[in-house]
């Protein structure tokens, strides 16, 4: 039996989570990177956006 993973969700945008998301995206998997909102309440996506910018 063979199958292809098309989408994945990674919980946590720390060092390990953002690295896993980058590896998955690099092989063509659509990735959703989720994390808890940071102290910056104006931008709820700040932790994930910061991890992606570093990658």
PQR file with spaces between the fields and no chain letter, atoms N, CA, C, O and H, PARSE charges and radii, in Angstrom:
ATOM       1  N    UNK     1       0.842   -1.156    0.000 -0.4000 1.5000
ATOM       2  CA   UNK     1       0.000    0.000    0.000 -0.0000 2.0000
ATOM       3  C    UNK     1       0.901    1.237    0.000  0.5500 1.7000
ATOM       4  O    UNK     1       1.845    1.326    0.784 -0.5500 1.4000
ATOM       5  N    UNK     2       0.606    2.164   -0.864 -0.4000 1.5000
ATOM       6  CA   UNK     2       1.354    3.421   -0.882 -0.0000 2.0000
ATOM       7  C    UNK     2       0.373    4.588   -0.917  0.5500 1.7000
ATOM       8  O    UNK     2      -0.728    4.480   -1.457 -0.5500 1.4000
ATOM       9  H    UNK     2      -0.161    2.092   -1.501  0.4000 1.0000
ATOM      10  N    UNK     3       0.787    5.672   -0.347 -0.4000 1.5000
ATOM      11  CA   UNK     3      -0.037    6.875   -0.341 -0.0000 2.0000
ATOM      12  C    UNK     3       0.882    8.088   -0.295  0.5500 1.7000
ATOM      13  O    UNK     3       2.062    7.974    0.034 -0.5500 1.4000
ATOM      14  H    UNK     3       1.681    5.759    0.091  0.4000 1.0000
ATOM      15  N    UNK     4       0.335    9.235   -0.623 -0.4000 1.5000
ATOM      16  CA   UNK     4       1.098   10.475   -0.630 -0.0000 2.0000
ATOM      17  C    UNK     4       0.463   11.453    0.350  0.5500 1.7000
ATOM      18  O    UNK     4      -0.742   11.704    0.296 -0.5500 1.4000
ATOM      19  H    UNK     4      -0.625    9.328   -0.890  0.4000 1.0000
ATOM      20  N    UNK     5       1.276   12.002    1.242 -0.4000 1.5000
ATOM      21  CA   UNK     5       0.803   13.005    2.185 -0.0000 2.0000
ATOM      22  C    UNK     5       0.745   14.339    1.456  0.5500 1.7000
ATOM      23  O    UNK     5       1.748   14.791    0.904 -0.5500 1.4000
ATOM      24  H    UNK     5       2.254   11.798    1.285  0.4000 1.0000
ATOM      25  N    UNK     6      -0.431   14.977    1.450 -0.4000 1.5000
ATOM      26  CA   UNK     6      -0.610   16.239    0.737 -0.0000 2.0000
ATOM      27  C    UNK     6      -0.622   17.436    1.671  0.5500 1.7000
ATOM      28  O    UNK     6      -0.188   18.525    1.294 -0.5500 1.4000
ATOM      29  H    UNK     6      -1.246   14.610    1.898  0.4000 1.0000
ATOM      30  N    UNK     7      -1.121   17.239    2.903 -0.4000 1.5000
ATOM      31  CA   UNK     7      -1.230   18.335    3.867 -0.0000 2.0000
ATOM      32  C    UNK     7      -0.759   17.847    5.230  0.5500 1.7000
ATOM      33  O    UNK     7      -0.920   16.676    5.573 -0.5500 1.4000
ATOM      34  H    UNK     7      -1.474   16.354    3.209  0.4000 1.0000
ATOM      35  N    UNK     8      -0.175   18.761    6.002 -0.4000 1.5000
ATOM      36  CA   UNK     8       0.234   18.436    7.371 -0.0000 2.0000
ATOM      37  C    UNK     8       0.058   19.675    8.236  0.5500 1.7000
ATOM      38  O    UNK     8       0.147   20.805    7.756 -0.5500 1.4000
ATOM      39  H    UNK     8      -0.045   19.712    5.723  0.4000 1.0000
ATOM      40  N    UNK     9      -0.191   19.444    9.513 -0.4000 1.5000
ATOM      41  CA   UNK     9      -0.289   20.529   10.481 -0.0000 2.0000
ATOM      42  C    UNK     9       0.765   20.294   11.550  0.5500 1.7000
ATOM      43  O    UNK     9       0.858   19.203   12.113 -0.5500 1.4000
ATOM      44  H    UNK     9      -0.263   18.526    9.903  0.4000 1.0000
ATOM      45  N    UNK    10       1.563   21.327   11.829 -0.4000 1.5000
ATOM      46  CA   UNK    10       2.600   21.256   12.846 -0.0000 2.0000
ATOM      47  C    UNK    10       2.187   22.157   14.000  0.5500 1.7000
ATOM      48  O    UNK    10       1.902   23.338   13.802 -0.5500 1.4000
ATOM      49  H    UNK    10       1.488   22.213   11.372  0.4000 1.0000
ATOM      50  N    UNK    11       2.154   21.601   15.202 -0.4000 1.5000
ATOM      51  CA   UNK    11       1.790   22.364   16.396 -0.0000 2.0000
ATOM      52  C    UNK    11       3.062   22.845   17.076  0.5500 1.7000
ATOM      53  O    UNK    11       3.894   22.043   17.500 -0.5500 1.4000
ATOM      54  H    UNK    11       2.386   20.642   15.363  0.4000 1.0000
ATOM      55  N    UNK    12       3.205   24.158   17.177 -0.4000 1.5000
ATOM      56  CA   UNK    12       4.376   24.747   17.821 -0.0000 2.0000
ATOM      57  C    UNK    12       5.375   25.227   16.788  0.5500 1.7000
ATOM      58  O    UNK    12       5.822   24.448   15.945 -0.5500 1.4000
ATOM      59  H    UNK    12       2.529   24.810   16.833  0.4000 1.0000
ATOM      60  N    UNK    13       5.730   26.506   16.845 -0.4000 1.5000
ATOM      61  CA   UNK    13       6.649   27.079   15.857 -0.0000 2.0000
ATOM      62  C    UNK    13       8.018   27.362   16.472  0.5500 1.7000
ATOM      63  O    UNK    13       8.709   28.296   16.065 -0.5500 1.4000
ATOM      64  H    UNK    13       5.367   27.138   17.530  0.4000 1.0000
ATOM      65  N    UNK    14       8.400   26.553   17.445 -0.4000 1.5000
ATOM      66  CA   UNK    14       9.735   26.701   18.028 -0.0000 2.0000
ATOM      67  C    UNK    14      10.793   26.146   17.085  0.5500 1.7000
ATOM      68  O    UNK    14      10.546   25.999   15.888 -0.5500 1.4000
ATOM      69  H    UNK    14       7.839   25.794   17.775  0.4000 1.0000
ATOM      70  N    UNK    15      11.951   25.843   17.612 -0.4000 1.5000
ATOM      71  CA   UNK    15      13.048   25.351   16.776 -0.0000 2.0000
ATOM      72  C    UNK    15      12.654   24.056   16.066  0.5500 1.7000
ATOM      73  O    UNK    15      12.843   23.928   14.856 -0.5500 1.4000
ATOM      74  H    UNK    15      12.151   25.962   18.584  0.4000 1.0000
ATOM      75  N    UNK    16      12.112   23.108   16.806 -0.4000 1.5000
ATOM      76  CA   UNK    16      11.778   21.826   16.207 -0.0000 2.0000
ATOM      77  C    UNK    16      10.565   21.933   15.284  0.5500 1.7000
ATOM      78  O    UNK    16      10.594   21.399   14.175 -0.5500 1.4000
ATOM      79  H    UNK    16      11.958   23.212   17.788  0.4000 1.0000
ATOM      80  N    UNK    17       9.512   22.603   15.713 -0.4000 1.5000
ATOM      81  CA   UNK    17       8.306   22.711   14.894 -0.0000 2.0000
ATOM      82  C    UNK    17       8.545   23.442   13.585  0.5500 1.7000
ATOM      83  O    UNK    17       8.078   23.004   12.533 -0.5500 1.4000
ATOM      84  H    UNK    17       9.488   23.036   16.614  0.4000 1.0000
ATOM      85  N    UNK    18       9.269   24.554   13.642 -0.4000 1.5000
ATOM      86  CA   UNK    18       9.529   25.296   12.398 -0.0000 2.0000
ATOM      87  C    UNK    18      10.452   24.507   11.478  0.5500 1.7000
ATOM      88  O    UNK    18      10.322   24.585   10.256 -0.5500 1.4000
ATOM      89  H    UNK    18       9.649   24.909   14.496  0.4000 1.0000
ATOM      90  N    UNK    19      11.387   23.747   12.052 -0.4000 1.5000
ATOM      91  CA   UNK    19      12.264   22.905   11.236 -0.0000 2.0000
ATOM      92  C    UNK    19      11.489   21.810   10.529  0.5500 1.7000
ATOM      93  O    UNK    19      11.708   21.550    9.346 -0.5500 1.4000
ATOM      94  H    UNK    19      11.493   23.684   13.045  0.4000 1.0000
ATOM      95  N    UNK    20      10.585   21.171   11.250 -0.4000 1.5000
ATOM      96  CA   UNK    20       9.747   20.132   10.646 -0.0000 2.0000
ATOM      97  C    UNK    20       8.882   20.728    9.546  0.5500 1.7000
ATOM      98  O    UNK    20       8.747   20.139    8.473 -0.5500 1.4000
ATOM      99  H    UNK    20      10.407   21.382   12.211  0.4000 1.0000
ATOM     100  N    UNK    21       8.296   21.891    9.803 -0.4000 1.5000
ATOM     101  CA   UNK    21       7.457   22.550    8.797 -0.0000 2.0000
ATOM     102  C    UNK    21       8.270   22.886    7.549  0.5500 1.7000
ATOM     103  O    UNK    21       7.781   22.725    6.430 -0.5500 1.4000
ATOM     104  H    UNK    21       8.406   22.369   10.674  0.4000 1.0000
ATOM     105  N    UNK    22       9.496   23.346    7.730 -0.4000 1.5000
ATOM     106  CA   UNK    22      10.353   23.671    6.580 -0.0000 2.0000
ATOM     107  C    UNK    22      10.680   22.431    5.760  0.5500 1.7000
ATOM     108  O    UNK    22      10.646   22.473    4.530 -0.5500 1.4000
ATOM     109  H    UNK    22       9.893   23.476    8.638  0.4000 1.0000
ATOM     110  N    UNK    23      10.997   21.327    6.434 -0.4000 1.5000
ATOM     111  CA   UNK    23      11.307   20.089    5.711 -0.0000 2.0000
ATOM     112  C    UNK    23      10.102   19.596    4.922  0.5500 1.7000
ATOM     113  O    UNK    23      10.233   19.177    3.772 -0.5500 1.4000
ATOM     114  H    UNK    23      11.025   21.293    7.433  0.4000 1.0000
ATOM     115  N    UNK    24       8.934   19.649    5.540 -0.4000 1.5000
ATOM     116  CA   UNK    24       7.729   19.212    4.839 -0.0000 2.0000
ATOM     117  C    UNK    24       7.425   20.102    3.641  0.5500 1.7000
ATOM     118  O    UNK    24       7.100   19.610    2.561 -0.5500 1.4000
ATOM     119  H    UNK    24       8.827   19.990    6.474  0.4000 1.0000
ATOM     120  N    UNK    25       7.531   21.407    3.834 -0.4000 1.5000
ATOM     121  CA   UNK    25       7.264   22.343    2.741 -0.0000 2.0000
ATOM     122  C    UNK    25       8.274   22.148    1.607  0.5500 1.7000
ATOM     123  O    UNK    25       7.933   22.296    0.434 -0.5500 1.4000
ATOM     124  H    UNK    25       7.795   21.807    4.712  0.4000 1.0000
ATOM     125  N    UNK    26       9.503   21.818    1.958 -0.4000 1.5000
ATOM     126  CA   UNK    26      10.559   21.634    0.958 -0.0000 2.0000
ATOM     127  C    UNK    26      10.276   20.450    0.033  0.5500 1.7000
ATOM     128  O    UNK    26      10.721   20.448   -1.115 -0.5500 1.4000
ATOM     129  H    UNK    26       9.781   21.698    2.911  0.4000 1.0000
ATOM     130  N    UNK    27       9.548   19.450    0.515 -0.4000 1.5000
ATOM     131  CA   UNK    27       9.228   18.303   -0.338 -0.0000 2.0000
ATOM     132  C    UNK    27       7.843   18.418   -0.974  0.5500 1.7000
ATOM     133  O    UNK    27       7.352   17.471   -1.588 -0.5500 1.4000
ATOM     134  H    UNK    27       9.187   19.452    1.447  0.4000 1.0000
ATOM     135  N    UNK    28       7.217   19.592   -0.819 -0.4000 1.5000
ATOM     136  CA   UNK    28       5.968   19.850   -1.526 -0.0000 2.0000
ATOM     137  C    UNK    28       4.693   19.608   -0.748  0.5500 1.7000
ATOM     138  O    UNK    28       3.610   19.609   -1.332 -0.5500 1.4000
ATOM     139  H    UNK    28       7.616   20.361   -0.320  0.4000 1.0000
ATOM     140  N    UNK    29       4.793   19.399    0.557 -0.4000 1.5000
ATOM     141  CA   UNK    29       3.612   19.191    1.381 -0.0000 2.0000
ATOM     142  C    UNK    29       3.065   20.549    1.814  0.5500 1.7000
ATOM     143  O    UNK    29       3.828   21.420    2.231 -0.5500 1.4000
ATOM     144  H    UNK    29       5.673   19.398    1.031  0.4000 1.0000
ATOM     145  N    UNK    30       1.749   20.732    1.717 -0.4000 1.5000
ATOM     146  CA   UNK    30       1.123   21.962    2.207 -0.0000 2.0000
ATOM     147  C    UNK    30       1.123   21.898    3.731  0.5500 1.7000
ATOM     148  O    UNK    30       0.605   20.942    4.308 -0.5500 1.4000
ATOM     149  H    UNK    30       1.129   20.024    1.378  0.4000 1.0000
ATOM     150  N    UNK    31       1.701   22.912    4.393 -0.4000 1.5000
ATOM     151  CA   UNK    31       1.881   22.875    5.839 -0.0000 2.0000
ATOM     152  C    UNK    31       1.120   24.016    6.511  0.5500 1.7000
ATOM     153  O    UNK    31       1.151   25.160    6.057 -0.5500 1.4000
ATOM     154  H    UNK    31       2.122   23.688    3.924  0.4000 1.0000
ATOM     155  N    UNK    32       0.437   23.676    7.603 -0.4000 1.5000
ATOM     156  CA   UNK    32      -0.193   24.658    8.481 -0.0000 2.0000
ATOM     157  C    UNK    32       0.638   24.674    9.759  0.5500 1.7000
ATOM     158  O    UNK    32       0.766   23.649   10.428 -0.5500 1.4000
ATOM     159  H    UNK    32       0.412   22.747    7.973  0.4000 1.0000
ATOM     160  N    UNK    33       1.198   25.823   10.101 -0.4000 1.5000
ATOM     161  CA   UNK    33       2.030   25.966   11.294 -0.0000 2.0000
ATOM     162  C    UNK    33       1.233   26.718   12.345  0.5500 1.7000
ATOM     163  O    UNK    33       0.892   27.885   12.154 -0.5500 1.4000
ATOM     164  H    UNK    33       1.093   26.656    9.557  0.4000 1.0000
ATOM     165  N    UNK    34       0.935   26.051   13.458 -0.4000 1.5000
ATOM     166  CA   UNK    34       0.096   26.632   14.500 -0.0000 2.0000
ATOM     167  C    UNK    34       0.886   26.823   15.787  0.5500 1.7000
ATOM     168  O    UNK    34       1.742   26.006   16.129 -0.5500 1.4000
ATOM     169  H    UNK    34       1.212   25.103   13.613  0.4000 1.0000
ATOM     170  N    UNK    35       0.595   27.899   16.492 -0.4000 1.5000
ATOM     171  CA   UNK    35       1.210   28.157   17.787 -0.0000 2.0000
ATOM     172  C    UNK    35       0.262   29.029   18.595  0.5500 1.7000
ATOM     173  O    UNK    35      -0.664   29.631   18.052 -0.5500 1.4000
ATOM     174  H    UNK    35      -0.100   28.562   16.215  0.4000 1.0000
ATOM     175  N    UNK    36       0.503   29.088   19.885 -0.4000 1.5000
ATOM     176  CA   UNK    36      -0.282   29.972   20.741 -0.0000 2.0000
ATOM     177  C    UNK    36       0.109   31.418   20.469  0.5500 1.7000
ATOM     178  O    UNK    36       1.261   31.689   20.130 -0.5500 1.4000
ATOM     179  H    UNK    36       1.255   28.599   20.326  0.4000 1.0000
ATOM     180  N    UNK    37      -0.837   32.357   20.612 -0.4000 1.5000
ATOM     181  CA   UNK    37      -0.498   33.760   20.386 -0.0000 2.0000
ATOM     182  C    UNK    37       0.561   34.227   21.385  0.5500 1.7000
ATOM     183  O    UNK    37       0.564   33.811   22.544 -0.5500 1.4000
ATOM     184  H    UNK    37      -1.773   32.137   20.887  0.4000 1.0000
ATOM     185  N    UNK    38       1.443   35.081   20.928 -0.4000 1.5000
ATOM     186  CA   UNK    38       2.481   35.625   21.792 -0.0000 2.0000
ATOM     187  C    UNK    38       1.976   36.811   22.596  0.5500 1.7000
ATOM     188  O    UNK    38       0.773   37.056   22.674 -0.5500 1.4000
ATOM     189  H    UNK    38       1.441   35.419   19.987  0.4000 1.0000
ATOM     190  N    UNK    39       2.890   37.528   23.178 -0.4000 1.5000
ATOM     191  CA   UNK    39       2.542   38.692   23.993 -0.0000 2.0000
ATOM     192  C    UNK    39       1.994   39.824   23.141  0.5500 1.7000
ATOM     193  O    UNK    39       1.254   40.674   23.637 -0.5500 1.4000
ATOM     194  H    UNK    39       3.868   37.328   23.114  0.4000 1.0000
ATOM     195  N    UNK    40       2.353   39.841   21.862 -0.4000 1.5000
ATOM     196  CA   UNK    40       1.898   40.870   20.933 -0.0000 2.0000
ATOM     197  C    UNK    40       0.458   40.554   20.520  0.5500 1.7000
ATOM     198  O    UNK    40       0.238   39.829   19.549 -0.5500 1.4000
ATOM     199  H    UNK    40       2.954   39.151   21.460  0.4000 1.0000
ATOM     200  N    UNK    41      -0.502   41.081   21.236 -0.4000 1.5000
ATOM     201  CA   UNK    41      -1.912   40.784   20.973 -0.0000 2.0000
ATOM     202  C    UNK    41      -2.400   41.365   19.647  0.5500 1.7000
ATOM     203  O    UNK    41      -3.423   40.917   19.129 -0.5500 1.4000
ATOM     204  H    UNK    41      -0.324   41.669   22.025  0.4000 1.0000
ATOM     205  N    UNK    42      -1.704   42.339   19.091 -0.4000 1.5000
ATOM     206  CA   UNK    42      -2.133   42.933   17.822 -0.0000 2.0000
ATOM     207  C    UNK    42      -1.932   41.960   16.666  0.5500 1.7000
ATOM     208  O    UNK    42      -2.705   41.969   15.707 -0.5500 1.4000
ATOM     209  H    UNK    42      -0.873   42.703   19.513  0.4000 1.0000
ATOM     210  N    UNK    43      -0.916   41.133   16.746 -0.4000 1.5000
ATOM     211  CA   UNK    43      -0.635   40.170   15.683 -0.0000 2.0000
ATOM     212  C    UNK    43      -0.628   38.771   16.284  0.5500 1.7000
ATOM     213  O    UNK    43       0.375   38.342   16.856 -0.5500 1.4000
ATOM     214  H    UNK    43      -0.289   41.125   17.525  0.4000 1.0000
ATOM     215  N    UNK    44      -1.741   38.061   16.155 -0.4000 1.5000
ATOM     216  CA   UNK    44      -1.852   36.724   16.740 -0.0000 2.0000
ATOM     217  C    UNK    44      -0.941   35.715   16.053  0.5500 1.7000
ATOM     218  O    UNK    44      -0.655   34.661   16.622 -0.5500 1.4000
ATOM     219  H    UNK    44      -2.555   38.409   15.690  0.4000 1.0000
ATOM     220  N    UNK    45      -0.481   36.014   14.847 -0.4000 1.5000
ATOM     221  CA   UNK    45       0.386   35.094   14.106 -0.0000 2.0000
ATOM     222  C    UNK    45       1.862   35.406   14.289  0.5500 1.7000
ATOM     223  O    UNK    45       2.697   34.862   13.567 -0.5500 1.4000
ATOM     224  H    UNK    45      -0.713   36.870   14.384  0.4000 1.0000
ATOM     225  N    UNK    46       2.201   36.266   15.237 -0.4000 1.5000
ATOM     226  CA   UNK    46       3.586   36.678   15.412 -0.0000 2.0000
ATOM     227  C    UNK    46       4.559   35.530   15.647  0.5500 1.7000
ATOM     228  O    UNK    46       5.617   35.521   15.018 -0.5500 1.4000
ATOM     229  H    UNK    46       1.523   36.708   15.824  0.4000 1.0000
ATOM     230  N    UNK    47       4.264   34.547   16.525 -0.4000 1.5000
ATOM     231  CA   UNK    47       5.236   33.466   16.726 -0.0000 2.0000
ATOM     232  C    UNK    47       5.505   32.660   15.456  0.5500 1.7000
ATOM     233  O    UNK    47       6.659   32.362   15.151 -0.5500 1.4000
ATOM     234  H    UNK    47       3.404   34.554   17.036  0.4000 1.0000
ATOM     235  N    UNK    48       4.468   32.308   14.722 -0.4000 1.5000
ATOM     236  CA   UNK    48       4.651   31.527   13.500 -0.0000 2.0000
ATOM     237  C    UNK    48       5.320   32.361   12.417  0.5500 1.7000
ATOM     238  O    UNK    48       6.185   31.857   11.700 -0.5500 1.4000
ATOM     239  H    UNK    48       3.530   32.550   14.970  0.4000 1.0000
ATOM     240  N    UNK    49       4.938   33.615   12.285 -0.4000 1.5000
ATOM     241  CA   UNK    49       5.553   34.492   11.275 -0.0000 2.0000
ATOM     242  C    UNK    49       7.033   34.703   11.550  0.5500 1.7000
ATOM     243  O    UNK    49       7.842   34.745   10.623 -0.5500 1.4000
ATOM     244  H    UNK    49       4.236   34.024   12.867  0.4000 1.0000
ATOM     245  N    UNK    50       7.385   34.836   12.822 -0.4000 1.5000
ATOM     246  CA   UNK    50       8.793   35.020   13.199 -0.0000 2.0000
ATOM     247  C    UNK    50       9.606   33.762   12.876  0.5500 1.7000
ATOM     248  O    UNK    50      10.727   33.859   12.375 -0.5500 1.4000
ATOM     249  H    UNK    50       6.728   34.802   13.575  0.4000 1.0000
ATOM     250  N    UNK    51       9.049   32.597   13.159 -0.4000 1.5000
ATOM     251  CA   UNK    51       9.750   31.339   12.854 -0.0000 2.0000
ATOM     252  C    UNK    51       9.942   31.170   11.356  0.5500 1.7000
ATOM     253  O    UNK    51      11.003   30.731   10.914 -0.5500 1.4000
ATOM     254  H    UNK    51       8.139   32.519   13.566  0.4000 1.0000
ATOM     255  N    UNK    52       8.923   31.515   10.567 -0.4000 1.5000
ATOM     256  CA   UNK    52       9.057   31.410    9.110 -0.0000 2.0000
ATOM     257  C    UNK    52      10.062   32.410    8.565  0.5500 1.7000
ATOM     258  O    UNK    52      10.788   32.100    7.620 -0.5500 1.4000
ATOM     259  H    UNK    52       8.061   31.872   10.927  0.4000 1.0000
ATOM     260  N    UNK    53      10.118   33.607    9.143 -0.4000 1.5000
ATOM     261  CA   UNK    53      11.079   34.607    8.689 -0.0000 2.0000
ATOM     262  C    UNK    53      12.520   34.147    8.956  0.5500 1.7000
ATOM     263  O    UNK    53      13.414   34.387    8.145 -0.5500 1.4000
ATOM     264  H    UNK    53       9.528   33.858    9.910  0.4000 1.0000
ATOM     265  N    UNK    54      12.734   33.488   10.096 -0.4000 1.5000
ATOM     266  CA   UNK    54      14.068   32.972   10.424 -0.0000 2.0000
ATOM     267  C    UNK    54      14.471   31.837    9.499  0.5500 1.7000
ATOM     268  O    UNK    54      15.651   31.662    9.195 -0.5500 1.4000
ATOM     269  H    UNK    54      12.008   33.292   10.755  0.4000 1.0000
ATOM     270  N    UNK    55      13.482   31.061    9.050 -0.4000 1.5000
ATOM     271  CA   UNK    55      13.780   29.921    8.169 -0.0000 2.0000
ATOM     272  C    UNK    55      14.170   30.407    6.798  0.5500 1.7000
ATOM     273  O    UNK    55      14.458   29.599    5.915 -0.5500 1.4000
ATOM     274  H    UNK    55      12.523   31.203    9.297  0.4000 1.0000
